[in-house]
Amino acid sequence: MAIFCKHLAQIRDVLPSALGCEECLKLGDPWLHLRVCRSCGHVGCCDQSPNRHATKHFRATKHPIIEAYDPPEGWGWCYVDEVLFDLSERPTPHLGPIPRYY
């Protein structure tokens, strides 16, 4: 099955912005899983987390592609085209041990 996403060419190799969800760390809030923006490196929490910071980052910036960051799951997601795709050959490196806040 072919993947249709016109944003795949926008995937960048990025440096993560934080060891956990950037906003949750500042607020002292919990998260479940992390997503890293493949446009700028922002680390935000997933939509199953109370604050949904990764999706809020997309809405604020329109950066289309995220990667499942913790645990590293090898997939990416395009918010615009609503497409899931494989990033296992091009993962974002971790800065260090990620704290657990769930």
N, CA, C and O atoms as CSV, one atom per row, in Angstrom:
chain,resi,resn,atom,element,x,y,z
A,1,MET,N,N,0.838,-1.177,0.000
A,1,MET,CA,C,0.000,0.000,0.000
A,1,MET,C,C,0.887,1.245,0.000
A,1,MET,O,O,1.806,1.354,0.812
A,2,ALA,N,N,0.622,2.151,-0.879
A,2,ALA,CA,C,1.399,3.389,-0.972
A,2,ALA,C,C,0.949,4.380,0.092
A,2,ALA,O,O,-0.234,4.466,0.420
A,3,ILE,N,N,1.900,5.116,0.619
A,3,ILE,CA,C,1.613,6.160,1.602
A,3,ILE,C,C,1.474,7.471,0.849
A,3,ILE,O,O,2.364,7.842,0.083
A,4,PHE,N,N,0.370,8.175,1.056
A,4,PHE,CA,C,0.220,9.474,0.442
A,4,PHE,C,C,0.358,10.540,1.519
A,4,PHE,O,O,-0.539,10.747,2.336
A,5,CYS,N,N,1.493,11.202,1.498
A,5,CYS,CA,C,1.730,12.320,2.402
A,5,CYS,C,C,2.644,13.297,1.681
A,5,CYS,O,O,3.785,12.974,1.351
A,6,LYS,N,N,2.134,14.476,1.446
A,6,LYS,CA,C,2.924,15.471,0.715
A,6,LYS,C,C,3.942,16.173,1.606
A,6,LYS,O,O,4.645,17.073,1.147
A,7,HIS,N,N,4.034,15.771,2.886
A,7,HIS,CA,C,4.941,16.423,3.829
A,7,HIS,C,C,6.177,15.598,4.172
A,7,HIS,O,O,7.021,16.058,4.942
A,8,LEU,N,N,6.306,14.401,3.625
A,8,LEU,CA,C,7.447,13.536,3.958
A,8,LEU,C,C,8.781,14.207,3.665
A,8,LEU,O,O,9.753,13.974,4.383
A,9,ALA,N,N,8.849,15.024,2.639
A,9,ALA,CA,C,10.095,15.714,2.300
A,9,ALA,C,C,10.471,16.763,3.339
A,9,ALA,O,O,11.603,17.247,3.341
A,10,GLN,N,N,9.546,17.121,4.217
A,10,GLN,CA,C,9.816,18.118,5.256
A,10,GLN,C,C,10.421,17.523,6.525
A,10,GLN,O,O,10.752,18.257,7.456
A,11,ILE,N,N,10.568,16.189,6.569
A,11,ILE,CA,C,11.142,15.550,7.758
A,11,ILE,C,C,12.598,15.959,7.882
A,11,ILE,O,O,13.379,15.804,6.943
A,12,ARG,N,N,12.956,16.479,9.043
A,12,ARG,CA,C,14.332,16.904,9.312
A,12,ARG,C,C,14.924,16.052,10.432
A,12,ARG,O,O,14.200,15.519,11.273
A,13,ASP,N,N,16.239,15.935,10.427
A,13,ASP,CA,C,16.936,15.366,11.570
A,13,ASP,C,C,17.015,16.493,12.588
A,13,ASP,O,O,17.546,17.562,12.290
A,14,VAL,N,N,16.490,16.261,13.785
A,14,VAL,CA,C,16.359,17.329,14.784
A,14,VAL,C,C,17.032,16.944,16.097
A,14,VAL,O,O,17.294,15.770,16.359
A,15,LEU,N,N,17.304,17.946,16.906
A,15,LEU,CA,C,17.789,17.764,18.270
A,15,LEU,C,C,16.597,17.978,19.198
A,15,LEU,O,O,15.989,19.048,19.163
A,16,PRO,N,N,16.246,17.003,20.019
A,16,PRO,CA,C,15.100,17.152,20.911
A,16,PRO,C,C,15.253,18.352,21.851
A,16,PRO,O,O,16.352,18.648,22.321
A,17,SER,N,N,14.152,19.028,22.115
A,17,SER,CA,C,14.146,20.248,22.922
A,17,SER,C,C,14.262,19.987,24.420
A,17,SER,O,O,14.616,20.894,25.174
A,18,ALA,N,N,13.971,18.774,24.863
A,18,ALA,CA,C,13.956,18.477,26.307
A,18,ALA,C,C,14.053,16.970,26.518
A,18,ALA,O,O,13.906,16.193,25.574
A,19,LEU,N,N,14.299,16.563,27.756
A,19,LEU,CA,C,14.343,15.141,28.111
A,19,LEU,C,C,12.955,14.546,28.294
A,19,LEU,O,O,12.818,13.329,28.417
A,20,GLY,N,N,11.937,15.374,28.315
A,20,GLY,CA,C,10.553,14.935,28.445
A,20,GLY,C,C,9.680,15.968,27.779
A,20,GLY,O,O,10.174,16.826,27.048
A,21,CYS,N,N,8.384,15.894,28.022
A,21,CYS,CA,C,7.486,16.900,27.457
A,21,CYS,C,C,7.887,18.267,28.003
A,21,CYS,O,O,7.850,18.516,29.208
A,22,GLU,N,N,8.268,19.134,27.087
A,22,GLU,CA,C,8.800,20.447,27.476
A,22,GLU,C,C,7.844,21.207,28.399
A,22,GLU,O,O,8.260,21.730,29.433
A,23,GLU,N,N,6.570,21.266,28.025
A,23,GLU,CA,C,5.598,22.016,28.822
A,23,GLU,C,C,5.246,21.302,30.120
A,23,GLU,O,O,5.124,21.948,31.160
A,24,CYS,N,N,5.079,19.977,30.081
A,24,CYS,CA,C,4.746,19.226,31.298
A,24,CYS,C,C,5.866,19.327,32.333
A,24,CYS,O,O,5.597,19.406,33.532
A,25,LEU,N,N,7.114,19.325,31.878
A,25,LEU,CA,C,8.230,19.484,32.813
A,25,LEU,C,C,8.138,20.826,33.530
A,25,LEU,O,O,8.381,20.903,34.735
A,26,LYS,N,N,7.790,21.878,32.802
A,26,LYS,CA,C,7.655,23.203,33.414
A,26,LYS,C,C,6.484,23.259,34.386
A,26,LYS,O,O,6.558,23.926,35.418
A,27,LEU,N,N,5.394,22.551,34.052
A,27,LEU,CA,C,4.187,22.570,34.878
A,27,LEU,C,C,4.221,21.550,36.016
A,27,LEU,O,O,3.454,21.656,36.973
A,28,GLY,N,N,5.109,20.564,35.910
A,28,GLY,CA,C,5.131,19.473,36.885
A,28,GLY,C,C,4.011,18.475,36.647
A,28,GLY,O,O,3.591,17.782,37.574
A,29,ASP,N,N,3.521,18.395,35.410
A,29,ASP,CA,C,2.409,17.511,35.068
A,29,ASP,C,C,2.906,16.178,34.512
A,29,ASP,O,O,4.035,16.086,34.031
A,30,PRO,N,N,2.058,15.138,34.579
A,30,PRO,CA,C,2.430,13.818,34.043
A,30,PRO,C,C,2.164,13.704,32.547
A,30,PRO,O,O,1.408,14.490,31.977
A,31,TRP,N,N,2.796,12.713,31.921
A,31,TRP,CA,C,2.510,12.355,30.531
A,31,TRP,C,C,2.597,10.847,30.399
A,31,TRP,O,O,3.111,10.167,31.287
A,32,LEU,N,N,2.087,10.322,29.278
A,32,LEU,CA,C,2.153,8.883,29.009
A,32,LEU,C,C,3.263,8.553,28.023
A,32,LEU,O,O,4.150,7.754,28.324
A,33,HIS,N,N,3.215,9.163,26.851
A,33,HIS,CA,C,4.220,8.926,25.814
A,33,HIS,C,C,4.624,10.260,25.212
A,33,HIS,O,O,3.901,11.251,25.308
A,34,LEU,N,N,5.785,10.264,24.595
A,34,LEU,CA,C,6.315,11.501,24.019
A,34,LEU,C,C,6.324,11.448,22.497
A,34,LEU,O,O,6.445,10.385,21.888
A,35,ARG,N,N,6.192,12.624,21.908
A,35,ARG,CA,C,6.287,12.799,20.464
A,35,ARG,C,C,7.286,13.917,20.203
A,35,ARG,O,O,7.304,14.917,20.920
A,36,VAL,N,N,8.106,13.751,19.194
A,36,VAL,CA,C,9.067,14.795,18.834
A,36,VAL,C,C,8.686,15.352,17.458
A,36,VAL,O,O,8.406,14.599,16.526
A,37,CYS,N,N,8.683,16.651,17.354
A,37,CYS,CA,C,8.375,17.335,16.097
A,37,CYS,C,C,9.577,17.174,15.178
A,37,CYS,O,O,10.700,17.509,15.554
A,38,ARG,N,N,9.345,16.662,13.979
A,38,ARG,CA,C,10.444,16.450,13.050
A,38,ARG,C,C,10.711,17.670,12.181
A,38,ARG,O,O,11.445,17.590,11.196
A,39,SER,N,N,10.108,18.810,12.554
A,39,SER,CA,C,10.454,20.084,11.927
A,39,SER,C,C,11.427,20.865,12.794
A,39,SER,O,O,12.377,21.460,12.286
A,40,CYS,N,N,11.186,20.866,14.137
A,40,CYS,CA,C,11.979,21.731,15.017
A,40,CYS,C,C,12.553,21.031,16.249
A,40,CYS,O,O,13.391,21.615,16.936
A,41,GLY,N,N,12.131,19.803,16.551
A,41,GLY,CA,C,12.657,19.085,17.705
A,41,GLY,C,C,11.858,19.260,18.988
A,41,GLY,O,O,12.249,18.717,20.022
A,42,HIS,N,N,10.763,19.992,18.958
A,42,HIS,CA,C,9.931,20.159,20.163
A,42,HIS,C,C,9.476,18.796,20.659
A,42,HIS,O,O,8.992,17.976,19.880
A,43,VAL,N,N,9.632,18.555,21.961
A,43,VAL,CA,C,9.165,17.308,22.566
A,43,VAL,C,C,7.882,17.618,23.331
A,43,VAL,O,O,7.864,18.451,24.237
A,44,GLY,N,N,6.816,16.930,22.946
A,44,GLY,CA,C,5.517,17.120,23.591
A,44,GLY,C,C,4.896,15.782,23.930
A,44,GLY,O,O,5.340,14.736,23.455
A,45,CYS,N,N,3.866,15.825,24.756
A,45,CYS,CA,C,3.189,14.596,25.174
A,45,CYS,C,C,2.104,14.200,24.175
A,45,CYS,O,O,1.590,15.033,23.428
A,46,CYS,N,N,1.769,12.912,24.178
A,46,CYS,CA,C,0.814,12.336,23.231
A,46,CYS,C,C,-0.630,12.717,23.571
A,46,CYS,O,O,-0.901,13.337,24.599
A,47,ASP,N,N,-1.533,12.336,22.693
A,47,ASP,CA,C,-2.946,12.660,22.888
A,47,ASP,C,C,-3.619,11.829,23.985
A,47,ASP,O,O,-4.740,12.140,24.386
A,48,GLN,N,N,-2.959,10.787,24.471
A,48,GLN,CA,C,-3.489,10.040,25.614
A,48,GLN,C,C,-3.031,10.656,26.930
A,48,GLN,O,O,-3.495,10.257,27.998
A,49,SER,N,N,-2.130,11.618,26.860
A,49,SER,CA,C,-1.662,12.354,28.037
A,49,SER,C,C,-2.664,13.467,28.354
A,49,SER,O,O,-3.367,13.937,27.458
A,50,PRO,N,N,-2.736,13.889,29.612
A,50,PRO,CA,C,-3.718,14.908,29.983
A,50,PRO,C,C,-3.623,16.219,29.197
A,50,PRO,O,O,-4.652,16.830,28.909
A,51,ASN,N,N,-2.413,16.663,28.846
A,51,ASN,CA,C,-2.255,17.984,28.227
A,51,ASN,C,C,-2.139,18.002,26.709
A,51,ASN,O,O,-2.332,19.053,26.097
A,52,ARG,N,N,-1.834,16.883,26.091
A,52,ARG,CA,C,-1.770,16.772,24.627
A,52,ARG,C,C,-0.890,17.850,23.980
A,52,ARG,O,O,-1.288,18.489,23.007
A,53,HIS,N,N,0.301,18.037,24.534
A,53,HIS,CA,C,1.157,19.129,24.069
A,53,HIS,C,C,1.696,18.953,22.651
A,53,HIS,O,O,1.946,19.951,21.976
A,54,ALA,N,N,1.882,17.724,22.177
A,54,ALA,CA,C,2.374,17.546,20.798
A,54,ALA,C,C,1.349,18.078,19.796
A,54,ALA,O,O,1.709,18.772,18.845
A,55,THR,N,N,0.085,17.753,20.009
A,55,THR,CA,C,-0.961,18.258,19.112
A,55,THR,C,C,-1.119,19.761,19.253
A,55,THR,O,O,-1.359,20.443,18.256
A,56,LYS,N,N,-0.994,20.294,20.450
A,56,LYS,CA,C,-1.058,21.750,20.643
A,56,LYS,C,C,0.089,22.440,19.906
A,56,LYS,O,O,-0.088,23.524,19.351
A,57,HIS,N,N,1.264,21.810,19.903
A,57,HIS,CA,C,2.404,22.356,19.162
A,57,HIS,C,C,2.090,22.396,17.664
A,57,HIS,O,O,2.371,23.392,16.997
A,58,PHE,N,N,1.509,21.314,17.137
A,58,PHE,CA,C,1.130,21.305,15.723
A,58,PHE,C,C,0.139,22.432,15.419
A,58,PHE,O,O,0.306,23.155,14.437
A,59,ARG,N,N,-0.871,22.581,16.240
A,59,ARG,CA,C,-1.884,23.621,15.996
A,59,ARG,C,C,-1.277,25.025,16.023
A,59,ARG,O,O,-1.704,25.904,15.274
A,60,ALA,N,N,-0.289,25.232,16.881
A,60,ALA,CA,C,0.340,26.556,17.003
A,60,ALA,C,C,1.336,26.840,15.883
A,60,ALA,O,O,1.465,27.981,15.440
A,61,THR,N,N,2.043,25.801,15.422
A,61,THR,CA,C,3.138,26.006,14.461
A,61,THR,C,C,2.845,25.513,13.052
A,61,THR,O,O,3.462,25.965,12.087
A,62,LYS,N,N,1.901,24.585,12.938
A,62,LYS,CA,C,1.596,23.904,11.667
A,62,LYS,C,C,2.740,23.005,11.197
A,62,LYS,O,O,2.795,22.654,10.019
A,63,HIS,N,N,3.657,22.625,12.098
A,63,HIS,CA,C,4.690,21.645,11.770
A,63,HIS,C,C,3.988,20.295,11.624
A,63,HIS,O,O,3.410,19.815,12.599
A,64,PRO,N,N,4.013,19.667,10.452
A,64,PRO,CA,C,3.124,18.541,10.177
A,64,PRO,C,C,3.523,17.175,10.731
A,64,PRO,O,O,2.645,16.353,10.990
A,65,ILE,N,N,4.819,16.901,10.922
A,65,ILE,CA,C,5.279,15.539,11.199
A,65,ILE,C,C,5.792,15.392,12.632
A,65,ILE,O,O,6.599,16.193,13.104
A,66,ILE,N,N,5.302,14.339,13.318
A,66,ILE,CA,C,5.844,13.966,14.624
A,66,ILE,C,C,6.368,12.539,14.540
A,66,ILE,O,O,6.018,11.777,13.639
A,67,GLU,N,N,7.213,12.202,15.499
A,67,GLU,CA,C,7.736,10.841,15.641
A,67,GLU,C,C,7.405,10.355,17.038
A,67,GLU,O,O,7.478,11.118,18.002
A,68,ALA,N,N,7.038,9.080,17.151
A,68,ALA,CA,C,6.859,8.459,18.468
A,68,ALA,C,C,8.235,8.390,19.104
A,68,ALA,O,O,9.116,7.682,18.618
A,69,TYR,N,N,8.419,9.130,20.199
A,69,TYR,CA,C,9.759,9.345,20.746
A,69,TYR,C,C,10.079,8.490,21.964
A,69,TYR,O,O,11.203,8.005,22.094
A,70,ASP,N,N,9.131,8.301,22.842
A,70,ASP,CA,C,9.384,7.484,24.029
A,70,ASP,C,C,8.130,6.745,24.414
A,70,ASP,O,O,7.129,7.369,24.767
A,71,PRO,N,N,8.159,5.437,24.353
A,71,PRO,CA,C,9.313,4.658,23.909
A,71,PRO,C,C,9.496,4.815,22.405
A,71,PRO,O,O,8.534,5.096,21.690
A,72,PRO,N,N,10.727,4.636,21.916
A,72,PRO,CA,C,10.916,4.731,20.469
A,72,PRO,C,C,10.141,3.602,19.789
A,72,PRO,O,O,10.428,2.425,20.004
A,73,GLU,N,N,9.179,3.964,18.985
A,73,GLU,CA,C,8.302,2.971,18.366
A,73,GLU,C,C,8.533,2.840,16.866
A,73,GLU,O,O,7.986,1.933,16.238
A,74,GLY,N,N,9.334,3.731,16.278
A,74,GLY,CA,C,9.676,3.602,14.865
A,74,GLY,C,C,8.650,4.133,13.892
A,74,GLY,O,O,8.753,3.880,12.692
A,75,TRP,N,N,7.662,4.864,14.378
A,75,TRP,CA,C,6.665,5.393,13.451
A,75,TRP,C,C,6.576,6.908,13.525
A,75,TRP,O,O,6.942,7.538,14.518
A,76,GLY,N,N,6.075,7.463,12.430
A,76,GLY,CA,C,5.812,8.889,12.348
A,76,GLY,C,C,4.357,9.113,11.991
A,76,GLY,O,O,3.665,8.195,11.552
A,77,TRP,N,N,3.899,10.339,12.181
A,77,TRP,CA,C,2.508,10.700,11.903
A,77,TRP,C,C,2.480,12.085,11.280
A,77,TRP,O,O,3.161,13.002,11.740
A,78,CYS,N,N,1.683,12.224,10.228
A,78,CYS,CA,C,1.449,13.527,9.628
A,78,CYS,C,C,0.077,14.007,10.084
A,78,CYS,O,O,-0.942,13.390,9.772
A,79,TYR,N,N,0.060,15.108,10.821
A,79,TYR,CA,C,-1.209,15.660,11.280
A,79,TYR,C,C,-2.086,16.138,10.129
A,79,TYR,O,O,-3.308,15.997,10.180
A,80,VAL,N,N,-1.476,16.698,9.100
A,80,VAL,CA,C,-2.239,17.278,7.991
A,80,VAL,C,C,-2.903,16.186,7.158
A,80,VAL,O,O,-4.108,16.234,6.908
A,81,ASP,N,N,-2.115,15.205,6.730
A,81,ASP,CA,C,-2.638,14.155,5.852
A,81,ASP,C,C,-3.180,12.948,6.620
A,81,ASP,O,O,-3.739,12.031,6.018
A,82,GLU,N,N,-3.017,12.945,7.951
A,82,GLU,CA,C,-3.478,11.849,8.816
A,82,GLU,C,C,-2.962,10.502,8.315
A,82,GLU,O,O,-3.723,9.564,8.081
A,83,VAL,N,N,-1.640,10.444,8.159
A,83,VAL,CA,C,-0.967,9.259,7.649
A,83,VAL,C,C,0.085,8.801,8.644
A,83,VAL,O,O,0.854,9.604,9.171
A,84,LEU,N,N,0.107,7.504,8.891
A,84,LEU,CA,C,1.116,6.866,9.730
A,84,LEU,C,C,2.158,6.254,8.806
A,84,LEU,O,O,1.808,5.674,7.778
A,85,PHE,N,N,3.457,6.378,9.166
A,85,PHE,CA,C,4.504,5.831,8.315
A,85,PHE,C,C,5.702,5.420,9.150
A,85,PHE,O,O,5.817,5.785,10.319
A,86,ASP,N,N,6.594,4.652,8.532
A,86,ASP,CA,C,7.765,4.069,9.191
A,86,ASP,C,C,8.914,5.080,9.260
A,86,ASP,O,O,9.310,5.654,8.245
A,87,LEU,N,N,9.441,5.287,10.466
A,87,LEU,CA,C,10.642,6.111,10.665
A,87,LEU,C,C,11.750,5.311,11.359
A,87,LEU,O,O,12.708,5.889,11.872
A,88,SER,N,N,11.618,3.990,11.371
A,88,SER,CA,C,12.577,3.164,12.116
A,88,SER,C,C,14.001,3.259,11.561
A,88,SER,O,O,14.960,3.002,12.288
A,89,GLU,N,N,14.148,3.619,10.305
A,89,GLU,CA,C,15.481,3.769,9.715
A,89,GLU,C,C,16.046,5.173,9.919
A,89,GLU,O,O,17.201,5.430,9.582
A,90,ARG,N,N,15.242,6.075,10.464
A,90,ARG,CA,C,15.672,7.470,10.629
A,90,ARG,C,C,15.177,8.034,11.970
A,90,ARG,O,O,14.516,9.072,11.998
A,91,PRO,N,N,15.495,7.353,13.078
A,91,PRO,CA,C,14.990,7.805,14.377
A,91,PRO,C,C,15.729,9.030,14.907
A,91,PRO,O,O,16.880,9.285,14.554
A,92,THR,N,N,15.047,9.772,15.753
A,92,THR,CA,C,15.669,10.902,16.453
A,92,THR,C,C,16.439,10.350,17.647
A,92,THR,O,O,15.884,9.564,18.415
A,93,PRO,N,N,17.706,10.737,17.828
A,93,PRO,CA,C,18.467,10.245,18.976
A,93,PRO,C,C,17.951,10.855,20.292
A,93,PRO,O,O,17.477,11.991,20.320
A,94,HIS,N,N,18.053,10.087,21.361
A,94,HIS,CA,C,17.668,10.587,22.682
A,94,HIS,C,C,18.832,11.354,23.297
A,94,HIS,O,O,19.996,11.016,23.086
A,95,LEU,N,N,18.499,12.392,24.059
A,95,LEU,CA,C,19.519,13.212,24.729
A,95,LEU,C,C,20.089,12.511,25.951
A,95,LEU,O,O,21.219,12.788,26.353
A,96,GLY,N,N,19.345,11.635,26.527
A,96,GLY,CA,C,19.738,10.944,27.750
A,96,GLY,C,C,18.531,10.208,28.286
A,96,GLY,O,O,17.519,10.097,27.593
A,97,PRO,N,N,18.615,9.701,29.506
A,97,PRO,CA,C,17.472,8.981,30.074
A,97,PRO,C,C,16.268,9.910,30.232
A,97,PRO,O,O,16.385,11.029,30.732
A,98,ILE,N,N,15.129,9.425,29.801
A,98,ILE,CA,C,13.894,10.215,29.878
A,98,ILE,C,C,13.193,9.916,31.189
A,98,ILE,O,O,12.935,8.754,31.505
A,99,PRO,N,N,12.880,10.960,31.961
A,99,PRO,CA,C,12.183,10.727,33.232
A,99,PRO,C,C,10.777,10.195,32.989
A,99,PRO,O,O,10.167,10.481,31.959
A,100,ARG,N,N,10.276,9.433,33.924
A,100,ARG,CA,C,8.920,8.879,33.847
A,100,ARG,C,C,7.993,9.741,34.685
A,100,ARG,O,O,8.233,9.968,35.870
A,101,TYR,N,N,6.928,10.217,34.051
A,101,TYR,CA,C,5.977,11.074,34.752
A,101,TYR,C,C,4.570,10.572,34.604
A,101,TYR,O,O,3.656,11.380,34.436
A,102,TYR,N,N,4.347,9.275,34.658
A,102,TYR,CA,C,2.990,8.748,34.548
A,102,TYR,C,C,2.689,7.815,35.679
A,102,TYR,O,O,1.587,7.271,35.755
